[in-house]
């Protein structure tokens, strides 16, 4: 994500309304047992995006985090068997 942001930063700044949008989850802010790696990754991502948003200052570019909530993936099916 960091390399992607840095690579596209010049183009985003040239745009009239550049947007950098990233997905996150609650585990980055509220870690649970056995979710440590995901929690660390998401907390790091959130810090990076918030820092990048500060770096953008008054430019027209916006950096946002989106938490879509639970999404049924193979990983989630393994973590929560029986959930529909």
PyMOL Python script that loads the backbone (N, CA, C, O; Angstrom):
from pymol import cmd

cmd.read_pdbstr("""\
ATOM      1  N   UNK A   1       0.811  -1.195   0.000  1.00  0.00           N
ATOM      2  CA  UNK A   1       0.000   0.000   0.000  1.00  0.00           C
ATOM      3  C   UNK A   1       0.856   1.261   0.000  1.00  0.00           C
ATOM      4  O   UNK A   1       0.543   2.236  -0.684  1.00  0.00           O
ATOM      5  N   UNK A   2       1.934   1.233   0.771  1.00  0.00           N
ATOM      6  CA  UNK A   2       2.806   2.408   0.837  1.00  0.00           C
ATOM      7  C   UNK A   2       3.415   2.703  -0.529  1.00  0.00           C
ATOM      8  O   UNK A   2       3.408   3.850  -0.978  1.00  0.00           O
ATOM      9  N   UNK A   3       3.935   1.689  -1.184  1.00  0.00           N
ATOM     10  CA  UNK A   3       4.543   1.896  -2.507  1.00  0.00           C
ATOM     11  C   UNK A   3       3.506   2.370  -3.516  1.00  0.00           C
ATOM     12  O   UNK A   3       3.796   3.215  -4.362  1.00  0.00           O
ATOM     13  N   UNK A   4       2.314   1.831  -3.426  1.00  0.00           N
ATOM     14  CA  UNK A   4       1.240   2.236  -4.329  1.00  0.00           C
ATOM     15  C   UNK A   4       0.900   3.711  -4.147  1.00  0.00           C
ATOM     16  O   UNK A   4       0.777   4.452  -5.122  1.00  0.00           O
ATOM     17  N   UNK A   5       0.749   4.131  -2.894  1.00  0.00           N
ATOM     18  CA  UNK A   5       0.440   5.536  -2.606  1.00  0.00           C
ATOM     19  C   UNK A   5       1.556   6.437  -3.115  1.00  0.00           C
ATOM     20  O   UNK A   5       1.293   7.456  -3.753  1.00  0.00           O
ATOM     21  N   UNK A   6       2.790   6.069  -2.836  1.00  0.00           N
ATOM     22  CA  UNK A   6       3.921   6.905  -3.263  1.00  0.00           C
ATOM     23  C   UNK A   6       4.034   6.959  -4.777  1.00  0.00           C
ATOM     24  O   UNK A   6       4.385   7.999  -5.334  1.00  0.00           O
ATOM     25  N   UNK A   7       3.741   5.846  -5.452  1.00  0.00           N
ATOM     26  CA  UNK A   7       3.819   5.818  -6.911  1.00  0.00           C
ATOM     27  C   UNK A   7       2.748   6.702  -7.549  1.00  0.00           C
ATOM     28  O   UNK A   7       3.008   7.373  -8.548  1.00  0.00           O
ATOM     29  N   UNK A   8       1.548   6.701  -6.973  1.00  0.00           N
ATOM     30  CA  UNK A   8       0.446   7.454  -7.564  1.00  0.00           C
ATOM     31  C   UNK A   8       0.273   8.858  -7.000  1.00  0.00           C
ATOM     32  O   UNK A   8      -0.530   9.634  -7.516  1.00  0.00           O
ATOM     33  N   UNK A   9       1.008   9.192  -5.955  1.00  0.00           N
ATOM     34  CA  UNK A   9       0.867  10.508  -5.332  1.00  0.00           C
ATOM     35  C   UNK A   9       0.982  11.663  -6.336  1.00  0.00           C
ATOM     36  O   UNK A   9       0.144  12.564  -6.301  1.00  0.00           O
ATOM     37  N   UNK A  10       1.981  11.678  -7.226  1.00  0.00           N
ATOM     38  CA  UNK A  10       2.064  12.797  -8.173  1.00  0.00           C
ATOM     39  C   UNK A  10       0.824  12.911  -9.065  1.00  0.00           C
ATOM     40  O   UNK A  10       0.363  14.017  -9.350  1.00  0.00           O
ATOM     41  N   UNK A  11       0.291  11.778  -9.500  1.00  0.00           N
ATOM     42  CA  UNK A  11      -0.911  11.816 -10.342  1.00  0.00           C
ATOM     43  C   UNK A  11      -2.133  12.258  -9.547  1.00  0.00           C
ATOM     44  O   UNK A  11      -2.961  13.021 -10.044  1.00  0.00           O
ATOM     45  N   UNK A  12      -2.243  11.781  -8.320  1.00  0.00           N
ATOM     46  CA  UNK A  12      -3.363  12.197  -7.475  1.00  0.00           C
ATOM     47  C   UNK A  12      -3.340  13.705  -7.253  1.00  0.00           C
ATOM     48  O   UNK A  12      -4.380  14.362  -7.300  1.00  0.00           O
ATOM     49  N   UNK A  13      -2.154  14.247  -7.012  1.00  0.00           N
ATOM     50  CA  UNK A  13      -2.035  15.690  -6.761  1.00  0.00           C
ATOM     51  C   UNK A  13      -2.327  16.522  -8.007  1.00  0.00           C
ATOM     52  O   UNK A  13      -2.749  17.673  -7.896  1.00  0.00           O
ATOM     53  N   UNK A  14      -2.109  15.952  -9.190  1.00  0.00           N
ATOM     54  CA  UNK A  14      -2.422  16.664 -10.434  1.00  0.00           C
ATOM     55  C   UNK A  14      -3.919  16.658 -10.725  1.00  0.00           C
ATOM     56  O   UNK A  14      -4.417  17.497 -11.475  1.00  0.00           O
ATOM     57  N   UNK A  15      -4.621  15.720 -10.135  1.00  0.00           N
ATOM     58  CA  UNK A  15      -6.054  15.580 -10.358  1.00  0.00           C
ATOM     59  C   UNK A  15      -6.821  16.685  -9.629  1.00  0.00           C
ATOM     60  O   UNK A  15      -6.355  17.229  -8.629  1.00  0.00           O
ATOM     61  N   UNK A  16      -7.998  17.002 -10.149  1.00  0.00           N
ATOM     62  CA  UNK A  16      -8.844  17.998  -9.483  1.00  0.00           C
ATOM     63  C   UNK A  16      -9.538  17.411  -8.255  1.00  0.00           C
ATOM     64  O   UNK A  16      -9.970  18.152  -7.372  1.00  0.00           O
ATOM     65  N   UNK A  17      -9.645  16.099  -8.199  1.00  0.00           N
ATOM     66  CA  UNK A  17     -10.329  15.461  -7.066  1.00  0.00           C
ATOM     67  C   UNK A  17      -9.793  14.046  -6.863  1.00  0.00           C
ATOM     68  O   UNK A  17     -10.551  13.079  -6.931  1.00  0.00           O
ATOM     69  N   UNK A  18      -8.488  13.923  -6.613  1.00  0.00           N
ATOM     70  CA  UNK A  18      -7.872  12.613  -6.419  1.00  0.00           C
ATOM     71  C   UNK A  18      -8.360  11.945  -5.145  1.00  0.00           C
ATOM     72  O   UNK A  18      -8.590  12.606  -4.133  1.00  0.00           O
ATOM     73  N   UNK A  19      -8.515  10.635  -5.205  1.00  0.00           N
ATOM     74  CA  UNK A  19      -8.966   9.874  -4.048  1.00  0.00           C
ATOM     75  C   UNK A  19      -8.110   8.633  -3.882  1.00  0.00           C
ATOM     76  O   UNK A  19      -7.821   7.936  -4.855  1.00  0.00           O
ATOM     77  N   UNK A  20      -7.708   8.357  -2.656  1.00  0.00           N
ATOM     78  CA  UNK A  20      -7.017   7.118  -2.303  1.00  0.00           C
ATOM     79  C   UNK A  20      -7.888   6.451  -1.247  1.00  0.00           C
ATOM     80  O   UNK A  20      -8.031   6.970  -0.140  1.00  0.00           O
ATOM     81  N   UNK A  21      -8.467   5.309  -1.584  1.00  0.00           N
ATOM     82  CA  UNK A  21      -9.411   4.633  -0.695  1.00  0.00           C
ATOM     83  C   UNK A  21      -8.857   3.252  -0.335  1.00  0.00           C
ATOM     84  O   UNK A  21      -8.415   2.504  -1.207  1.00  0.00           O
ATOM     85  N   UNK A  22      -8.887   2.928   0.948  1.00  0.00           N
ATOM     86  CA  UNK A  22      -8.349   1.675   1.458  1.00  0.00           C
ATOM     87  C   UNK A  22      -9.392   0.981   2.313  1.00  0.00           C
ATOM     88  O   UNK A  22     -10.191   1.640   2.978  1.00  0.00           O
ATOM     89  N   UNK A  23      -9.389  -0.357   2.301  1.00  0.00           N
ATOM     90  CA  UNK A  23     -10.316  -1.105   3.153  1.00  0.00           C
ATOM     91  C   UNK A  23      -9.617  -1.522   4.441  1.00  0.00           C
ATOM     92  O   UNK A  23      -8.441  -1.886   4.444  1.00  0.00           O
ATOM     93  N   UNK A  24     -10.365  -1.460   5.525  1.00  0.00           N
ATOM     94  CA  UNK A  24      -9.860  -1.836   6.840  1.00  0.00           C
ATOM     95  C   UNK A  24     -10.923  -2.662   7.542  1.00  0.00           C
ATOM     96  O   UNK A  24     -11.930  -3.027   6.936  1.00  0.00           O
ATOM     97  N   UNK A  25     -10.707  -2.956   8.804  1.00  0.00           N
ATOM     98  CA  UNK A  25     -11.710  -3.683   9.590  1.00  0.00           C
ATOM     99  C   UNK A  25     -11.553  -3.310  11.058  1.00  0.00           C
ATOM    100  O   UNK A  25     -10.561  -2.700  11.456  1.00  0.00           O
ATOM    101  N   UNK A  26     -12.532  -3.681  11.839  1.00  0.00           N
ATOM    102  CA  UNK A  26     -12.542  -3.326  13.261  1.00  0.00           C
ATOM    103  C   UNK A  26     -11.369  -3.928  14.022  1.00  0.00           C
ATOM    104  O   UNK A  26     -10.974  -3.392  15.057  1.00  0.00           O
ATOM    105  N   UNK A  27     -10.807  -5.022  13.539  1.00  0.00           N
ATOM    106  CA  UNK A  27      -9.707  -5.674  14.261  1.00  0.00           C
ATOM    107  C   UNK A  27      -8.495  -4.760  14.401  1.00  0.00           C
ATOM    108  O   UNK A  27      -7.698  -4.953  15.319  1.00  0.00           O
ATOM    109  N   UNK A  28      -8.331  -3.790  13.538  1.00  0.00           N
ATOM    110  CA  UNK A  28      -7.221  -2.854  13.672  1.00  0.00           C
ATOM    111  C   UNK A  28      -7.368  -1.945  14.876  1.00  0.00           C
ATOM    112  O   UNK A  28      -6.377  -1.434  15.399  1.00  0.00           O
ATOM    113  N   UNK A  29      -8.599  -1.742  15.317  1.00  0.00           N
ATOM    114  CA  UNK A  29      -8.877  -0.872  16.460  1.00  0.00           C
ATOM    115  C   UNK A  29      -9.297  -1.647  17.697  1.00  0.00           C
ATOM    116  O   UNK A  29      -9.232  -1.124  18.809  1.00  0.00           O
ATOM    117  N   UNK A  30      -9.727  -2.890  17.513  1.00  0.00           N
ATOM    118  CA  UNK A  30     -10.193  -3.717  18.633  1.00  0.00           C
ATOM    119  C   UNK A  30      -9.712  -5.155  18.425  1.00  0.00           C
ATOM    120  O   UNK A  30     -10.495  -6.017  18.026  1.00  0.00           O
ATOM    121  N   UNK A  31      -8.439  -5.415  18.690  1.00  0.00           N
ATOM    122  CA  UNK A  31      -7.887  -6.757  18.457  1.00  0.00           C
ATOM    123  C   UNK A  31      -8.585  -7.829  19.291  1.00  0.00           C
ATOM    124  O   UNK A  31      -9.040  -7.569  20.406  1.00  0.00           O
ATOM    125  N   UNK A  32      -8.660  -9.015  18.744  1.00  0.00           N
ATOM    126  CA  UNK A  32      -9.236 -10.180  19.425  1.00  0.00           C
ATOM    127  C   UNK A  32      -8.204 -11.306  19.418  1.00  0.00           C
ATOM    128  O   UNK A  32      -7.272 -11.309  18.614  1.00  0.00           O
ATOM    129  N   UNK A  33      -8.385 -12.241  20.310  1.00  0.00           N
ATOM    130  CA  UNK A  33      -7.489 -13.398  20.371  1.00  0.00           C
ATOM    131  C   UNK A  33      -7.412 -14.081  19.005  1.00  0.00           C
ATOM    132  O   UNK A  33      -8.423 -14.240  18.322  1.00  0.00           O
ATOM    133  N   UNK A  34      -6.218 -14.475  18.624  1.00  0.00           N
ATOM    134  CA  UNK A  34      -5.925 -15.190  17.387  1.00  0.00           C
ATOM    135  C   UNK A  34      -5.995 -14.323  16.132  1.00  0.00           C
ATOM    136  O   UNK A  34      -5.774 -14.826  15.030  1.00  0.00           O
ATOM    137  N   UNK A  35      -6.289 -13.069  16.271  1.00  0.00           N
ATOM    138  CA  UNK A  35      -6.373 -12.164  15.126  1.00  0.00           C
ATOM    139  C   UNK A  35      -5.217 -11.164  15.145  1.00  0.00           C
ATOM    140  O   UNK A  35      -5.303 -10.107  14.520  1.00  0.00           O
ATOM    141  N   UNK A  36      -4.146 -11.489  15.852  1.00  0.00           N
ATOM    142  CA  UNK A  36      -3.040 -10.557  16.043  1.00  0.00           C
ATOM    143  C   UNK A  36      -2.392 -10.059  14.765  1.00  0.00           C
ATOM    144  O   UNK A  36      -2.130  -8.864  14.632  1.00  0.00           O
ATOM    145  N   UNK A  37      -2.128 -10.964  13.815  1.00  0.00           N
ATOM    146  CA  UNK A  37      -1.477 -10.534  12.572  1.00  0.00           C
ATOM    147  C   UNK A  37      -2.371  -9.585  11.776  1.00  0.00           C
ATOM    148  O   UNK A  37      -1.907  -8.565  11.267  1.00  0.00           O
ATOM    149  N   UNK A  38      -3.646  -9.926  11.676  1.00  0.00           N
ATOM    150  CA  UNK A  38      -4.574  -9.046  10.962  1.00  0.00           C
ATOM    151  C   UNK A  38      -4.693  -7.707  11.679  1.00  0.00           C
ATOM    152  O   UNK A  38      -4.700  -6.656  11.038  1.00  0.00           O
ATOM    153  N   UNK A  39      -4.787  -7.742  13.006  1.00  0.00           N
ATOM    154  CA  UNK A  39      -4.899  -6.507  13.786  1.00  0.00           C
ATOM    155  C   UNK A  39      -3.683  -5.614  13.566  1.00  0.00           C
ATOM    156  O   UNK A  39      -3.822  -4.404  13.387  1.00  0.00           O
ATOM    157  N   UNK A  40      -2.496  -6.206  13.581  1.00  0.00           N
ATOM    158  CA  UNK A  40      -1.274  -5.423  13.373  1.00  0.00           C
ATOM    159  C   UNK A  40      -1.231  -4.829  11.972  1.00  0.00           C
ATOM    160  O   UNK A  40      -0.864  -3.667  11.796  1.00  0.00           O
ATOM    161  N   UNK A  41      -1.604  -5.625  10.980  1.00  0.00           N
ATOM    162  CA  UNK A  41      -1.589  -5.140   9.599  1.00  0.00           C
ATOM    163  C   UNK A  41      -2.578  -3.993   9.407  1.00  0.00           C
ATOM    164  O   UNK A  41      -2.245  -2.982   8.789  1.00  0.00           O
ATOM    165  N   UNK A  42      -3.784  -4.146   9.931  1.00  0.00           N
ATOM    166  CA  UNK A  42      -4.801  -3.107   9.754  1.00  0.00           C
ATOM    167  C   UNK A  42      -4.475  -1.854  10.563  1.00  0.00           C
ATOM    168  O   UNK A  42      -4.732  -0.743  10.101  1.00  0.00           O
ATOM    169  N   UNK A  43      -3.917  -2.013  11.754  1.00  0.00           N
ATOM    170  CA  UNK A  43      -3.517  -0.844  12.544  1.00  0.00           C
ATOM    171  C   UNK A  43      -2.426  -0.074  11.811  1.00  0.00           C
ATOM    172  O   UNK A  43      -2.440   1.157  11.783  1.00  0.00           O
ATOM    173  N   UNK A  44      -1.481  -0.798  11.217  1.00  0.00           N
ATOM    174  CA  UNK A  44      -0.426  -0.148  10.440  1.00  0.00           C
ATOM    175  C   UNK A  44      -0.980   0.567   9.225  1.00  0.00           C
ATOM    176  O   UNK A  44      -0.572   1.688   8.920  1.00  0.00           O
ATOM    177  N   UNK A  45      -1.913  -0.077   8.525  1.00  0.00           N
ATOM    178  CA  UNK A  45      -2.538   0.543   7.359  1.00  0.00           C
ATOM    179  C   UNK A  45      -3.266   1.818   7.761  1.00  0.00           C
ATOM    180  O   UNK A  45      -3.141   2.845   7.094  1.00  0.00           O
ATOM    181  N   UNK A  46      -4.026   1.755   8.849  1.00  0.00           N
ATOM    182  CA  UNK A  46      -4.777   2.929   9.293  1.00  0.00           C
ATOM    183  C   UNK A  46      -3.844   4.080   9.646  1.00  0.00           C
ATOM    184  O   UNK A  46      -4.129   5.231   9.315  1.00  0.00           O
ATOM    185  N   UNK A  47      -2.736   3.781  10.310  1.00  0.00           N
ATOM    186  CA  UNK A  47      -1.766   4.827  10.649  1.00  0.00           C
ATOM    187  C   UNK A  47      -1.158   5.422   9.385  1.00  0.00           C
ATOM    188  O   UNK A  47      -0.977   6.637   9.297  1.00  0.00           O
ATOM    189  N   UNK A  48      -0.841   4.573   8.403  1.00  0.00           N
ATOM    190  CA  UNK A  48      -0.266   5.064   7.155  1.00  0.00           C
ATOM    191  C   UNK A  48      -1.241   5.987   6.422  1.00  0.00           C
ATOM    192  O   UNK A  48      -0.855   7.057   5.951  1.00  0.00           O
ATOM    193  N   UNK A  49      -2.502   5.569   6.329  1.00  0.00           N
ATOM    194  CA  UNK A  49      -3.495   6.371   5.607  1.00  0.00           C
ATOM    195  C   UNK A  49      -3.757   7.689   6.333  1.00  0.00           C
ATOM    196  O   UNK A  49      -3.876   8.733   5.693  1.00  0.00           O
ATOM    197  N   UNK A  50      -3.848   7.650   7.653  1.00  0.00           N
ATOM    198  CA  UNK A  50      -4.060   8.886   8.412  1.00  0.00           C
ATOM    199  C   UNK A  50      -2.868   9.832   8.263  1.00  0.00           C
ATOM    200  O   UNK A  50      -3.048  11.045   8.165  1.00  0.00           O
ATOM    201  N   UNK A  51      -1.661   9.285   8.246  1.00  0.00           N
ATOM    202  CA  UNK A  51      -0.464  10.115   8.037  1.00  0.00           C
ATOM    203  C   UNK A  51      -0.466  10.716   6.642  1.00  0.00           C
ATOM    204  O   UNK A  51      -0.160  11.895   6.468  1.00  0.00           O
ATOM    205  N   UNK A  52      -0.813   9.903   5.647  1.00  0.00           N
ATOM    206  CA  UNK A  52      -0.863  10.396   4.270  1.00  0.00           C
ATOM    207  C   UNK A  52      -1.903  11.505   4.143  1.00  0.00           C
ATOM    208  O   UNK A  52      -1.667  12.502   3.460  1.00  0.00           O
ATOM    209  N   UNK A  53      -3.044  11.340   4.790  1.00  0.00           N
ATOM    210  CA  UNK A  53      -4.078  12.380   4.757  1.00  0.00           C
ATOM    211  C   UNK A  53      -3.536  13.687   5.328  1.00  0.00           C
ATOM    212  O   UNK A  53      -3.829  14.762   4.804  1.00  0.00           O
ATOM    213  N   UNK A  54      -2.750  13.601   6.392  1.00  0.00           N
ATOM    214  CA  UNK A  54      -2.133  14.804   6.971  1.00  0.00           C
ATOM    215  C   UNK A  54      -1.129  15.422   5.998  1.00  0.00           C
ATOM    216  O   UNK A  54      -1.054  16.645   5.875  1.00  0.00           O
ATOM    217  N   UNK A  55      -0.360  14.580   5.307  1.00  0.00           N
ATOM    218  CA  UNK A  55       0.624  15.073   4.346  1.00  0.00           C
ATOM    219  C   UNK A  55      -0.041  15.817   3.198  1.00  0.00           C
ATOM    220  O   UNK A  55       0.543  16.741   2.633  1.00  0.00           O
ATOM    221  N   UNK A  56      -1.247  15.423   2.857  1.00  0.00           N
ATOM    222  CA  UNK A  56      -1.950  16.044   1.733  1.00  0.00           C
ATOM    223  C   UNK A  56      -2.349  17.480   2.030  1.00  0.00           C
ATOM    224  O   UNK A  56      -2.533  18.281   1.113  1.00  0.00           O
ATOM    225  N   UNK A  57      -2.483  17.804   3.302  1.00  0.00           N
ATOM    226  CA  UNK A  57      -2.805  19.175   3.689  1.00  0.00           C
ATOM    227  C   UNK A  57      -4.015  19.714   2.960  1.00  0.00           C
ATOM    228  O   UNK A  57      -5.034  19.032   2.845  1.00  0.00           O
ATOM    229  N   UNK A  58      -3.907  20.943   2.463  1.00  0.00           N
ATOM    230  CA  UNK A  58      -5.054  21.585   1.822  1.00  0.00           C
ATOM    231  C   UNK A  58      -5.255  21.197   0.355  1.00  0.00           C
ATOM    232  O   UNK A  58      -6.055  21.827  -0.337  1.00  0.00           O
ATOM    233  N   UNK A  59      -4.549  20.177  -0.133  1.00  0.00           N
ATOM    234  CA  UNK A  59      -4.716  19.785  -1.538  1.00  0.00           C
ATOM    235  C   UNK A  59      -6.121  19.231  -1.771  1.00  0.00           C
ATOM    236  O   UNK A  59      -6.872  19.008  -0.822  1.00  0.00           O
ATOM    237  N   UNK A  60      -6.467  19.013  -3.028  1.00  0.00           N
ATOM    238  CA  UNK A  60      -7.784  18.470  -3.377  1.00  0.00           C
ATOM    239  C   UNK A  60      -7.852  16.956  -3.190  1.00  0.00           C
ATOM    240  O   UNK A  60      -8.925  16.365  -3.312  1.00  0.00           O
ATOM    241  N   UNK A  61      -6.727  16.333  -2.898  1.00  0.00           N
ATOM    242  CA  UNK A  61      -6.678  14.878  -2.739  1.00  0.00           C
ATOM    243  C   UNK A  61      -7.196  14.481  -1.362  1.00  0.00           C
ATOM    244  O   UNK A  61      -6.926  15.151  -0.366  1.00  0.00           O
ATOM    245  N   UNK A  62      -7.941  13.385  -1.323  1.00  0.00           N
ATOM    246  CA  UNK A  62      -8.452  12.858  -0.068  1.00  0.00           C
ATOM    247  C   UNK A  62      -8.007  11.409   0.075  1.00  0.00           C
ATOM    248  O   UNK A  62      -7.971  10.663  -0.903  1.00  0.00           O
ATOM    249  N   UNK A  63      -7.671  11.019   1.295  1.00  0.00           N
ATOM    250  CA  UNK A  63      -7.329   9.633   1.611  1.00  0.00           C
ATOM    251  C   UNK A  63      -8.337   9.141   2.638  1.00  0.00           C
ATOM    252  O   UNK A  63      -8.528   9.770   3.678  1.00  0.00           O
ATOM    253  N   UNK A  64      -8.980   8.016   2.345  1.00  0.00           N
ATOM    254  CA  UNK A  64     -10.027   7.507   3.221  1.00  0.00           C
ATOM    255  C   UNK A  64      -9.864   6.026   3.501  1.00  0.00           C
ATOM    256  O   UNK A  64      -9.297   5.277   2.706  1.00  0.00           O
ATOM    257  N   UNK A  65     -10.374   5.627   4.649  1.00  0.00           N
ATOM    258  CA  UNK A  65     -10.467   4.228   5.043  1.00  0.00           C
ATOM    259  C   UNK A  65     -11.935   3.832   5.039  1.00  0.00           C
ATOM    260  O   UNK A  65     -12.785   4.587   5.511  1.00  0.00           O
ATOM    261  N   UNK A  66     -12.237   2.653   4.510  1.00  0.00           N
ATOM    262  CA  UNK A  66     -13.602   2.146   4.494  1.00  0.00           C
ATOM    263  C   UNK A  66     -13.614   0.796   5.205  1.00  0.00           C
ATOM    264  O   UNK A  66     -12.798  -0.078   4.912  1.00  0.00           O
ATOM    265  N   UNK A  67     -14.545   0.637   6.141  1.00  0.00           N
ATOM    266  CA  UNK A  67     -14.732  -0.638   6.830  1.00  0.00           C
ATOM    267  C   UNK A  67     -16.053  -1.222   6.343  1.00  0.00           C
ATOM    268  O   UNK A  67     -17.114  -0.795   6.797  1.00  0.00           O
ATOM    269  N   UNK A  68     -16.011  -2.195   5.421  1.00  0.00           N
ATOM    270  CA  UNK A  68     -17.253  -2.734   4.866  1.00  0.00           C
ATOM    271  C   UNK A  68     -18.000  -3.667   5.808  1.00  0.00           C
ATOM    272  O   UNK A  68     -19.090  -4.131   5.475  1.00  0.00           O
ATOM    273  N   UNK A  69     -17.435  -3.950   6.978  1.00  0.00           N
ATOM    274  CA  UNK A  69     -18.067  -4.899   7.887  1.00  0.00           C
ATOM    275  C   UNK A  69     -17.730  -6.322   7.472  1.00  0.00           C
ATOM    276  O   UNK A  69     -16.922  -6.532   6.568  1.00  0.00           O
ATOM    277  N   UNK A  70     -18.346  -7.301   8.128  1.00  0.00           N
ATOM    278  CA  UNK A  70     -18.039  -8.697   7.822  1.00  0.00           C
ATOM    279  C   UNK A  70     -18.357  -9.049   6.369  1.00  0.00           C
ATOM    280  O   UNK A  70     -19.426  -8.719   5.856  1.00  0.00           O
ATOM    281  N   UNK A  71     -17.424  -9.715   5.728  1.00  0.00           N
ATOM    282  CA  UNK A  71     -17.598 -10.179   4.353  1.00  0.00           C
ATOM    283  C   UNK A  71     -17.299 -11.677   4.350  1.00  0.00           C
ATOM    284  O   UNK A  71     -16.256 -12.102   4.846  1.00  0.00           O
ATOM    285  N   UNK A  72     -18.199 -12.466   3.801  1.00  0.00           N
ATOM    286  CA  UNK A  72     -18.014 -13.913   3.806  1.00  0.00           C
ATOM    287  C   UNK A  72     -16.927 -14.297   2.804  1.00  0.00           C
ATOM    288  O   UNK A  72     -17.138 -14.284   1.591  1.00  0.00           O
ATOM    289  N   UNK A  73     -15.778 -14.634   3.339  1.00  0.00           N
ATOM    290  CA  UNK A  73     -14.642 -15.082   2.539  1.00  0.00           C
ATOM    291  C   UNK A  73     -14.223 -16.467   3.024  1.00  0.00           C
ATOM    292  O   UNK A  73     -14.728 -16.941   4.042  1.00  0.00           O
ATOM    293  N   UNK A  74     -13.323 -17.109   2.322  1.00  0.00           N
ATOM    294  CA  UNK A  74     -12.809 -18.407   2.752  1.00  0.00           C
ATOM    295  C   UNK A  74     -12.168 -18.280   4.135  1.00  0.00           C
ATOM    296  O   UNK A  74     -12.351 -19.143   4.994  1.00  0.00           O
ATOM    297  N   UNK A  75     -11.418 -17.201   4.342  1.00  0.00           N
ATOM    298  CA  UNK A  75     -10.777 -16.955   5.636  1.00  0.00           C
ATOM    299  C   UNK A  75     -11.822 -16.863   6.742  1.00  0.00           C
ATOM    300  O   UNK A  75     -11.646 -17.447   7.811  1.00  0.00           O
ATOM    301  N   UNK A  76     -12.905 -16.138   6.493  1.00  0.00           N
ATOM    302  CA  UNK A  76     -13.945 -15.981   7.515  1.00  0.00           C
ATOM    303  C   UNK A  76     -14.673 -17.305   7.763  1.00  0.00           C
ATOM    304  O   UNK A  76     -15.003 -17.627   8.905  1.00  0.00           O
ATOM    305  N   UNK A  77     -14.925 -18.070   6.699  1.00  0.00           N
ATOM    306  CA  UNK A  77     -15.590 -19.370   6.873  1.00  0.00           C
ATOM    307  C   UNK A  77     -14.753 -20.296   7.753  1.00  0.00           C
ATOM    308  O   UNK A  77     -15.295 -21.058   8.554  1.00  0.00           O
ATOM    309  N   UNK A  78     -13.429 -20.227   7.599  1.00  0.00           N
ATOM    310  CA  UNK A  78     -12.553 -21.052   8.436  1.00  0.00           C
ATOM    311  C   UNK A  78     -12.542 -20.546   9.881  1.00  0.00           C
ATOM    312  O   UNK A  78     -12.509 -21.337  10.823  1.00  0.00           O
ATOM    313  N   UNK A  79     -12.571 -19.236  10.043  1.00  0.00           N
ATOM    314  CA  UNK A  79     -12.518 -18.644  11.382  1.00  0.00           C
ATOM    315  C   UNK A  79     -13.841 -18.781  12.128  1.00  0.00           C
ATOM    316  O   UNK A  79     -13.860 -18.914  13.351  1.00  0.00           O
ATOM    317  N   UNK A  80     -14.955 -18.748  11.380  1.00  0.00           N
ATOM    318  CA  UNK A  80     -16.289 -18.807  11.982  1.00  0.00           C
ATOM    319  C   UNK A  80     -17.130 -19.887  11.300  1.00  0.00           C
ATOM    320  O   UNK A  80     -18.072 -19.562  10.578  1.00  0.00           O
ATOM    321  N   UNK A  81     -16.808 -21.160  11.515  1.00  0.00           N
ATOM    322  CA  UNK A  81     -17.587 -22.223  10.871  1.00  0.00           C
ATOM    323  C   UNK A  81     -19.053 -22.167  11.313  1.00  0.00           C
ATOM    324  O   UNK A  81     -19.356 -21.914  12.479  1.00  0.00           O
ATOM    325  N   UNK A  82     -19.938 -22.405  10.370  1.00  0.00           N
ATOM    326  CA  UNK A  82     -21.360 -22.404  10.686  1.00  0.00           C
ATOM    327  C   UNK A  82     -22.022 -21.046  10.530  1.00  0.00           C
ATOM    328  O   UNK A  82     -23.249 -20.956  10.550  1.00  0.00           O
ATOM    329  N   UNK A  83     -21.236 -19.991  10.376  1.00  0.00           N
ATOM    330  CA  UNK A  83     -21.813 -18.657  10.188  1.00  0.00           C
ATOM    331  C   UNK A  83     -22.358 -18.555   8.768  1.00  0.00           C
ATOM    332  O   UNK A  83     -21.725 -19.024   7.822  1.00  0.00           O
ATOM    333  N   UNK A  84     -23.523 -17.948   8.619  1.00  0.00           N
ATOM    334  CA  UNK A  84     -24.088 -17.784   7.274  1.00  0.00           C
ATOM    335  C   UNK A  84     -24.160 -16.341   6.888  1.00  0.00           C
ATOM    336  O   UNK A  84     -24.610 -16.017   5.788  1.00  0.00           O
TER     337      UNK A  84
END
""", "prot")
cmd.dss("prot")
cmd.show_as("cartoon", "prot")
cmd.util.cbc("prot")
cmd.orient("prot")
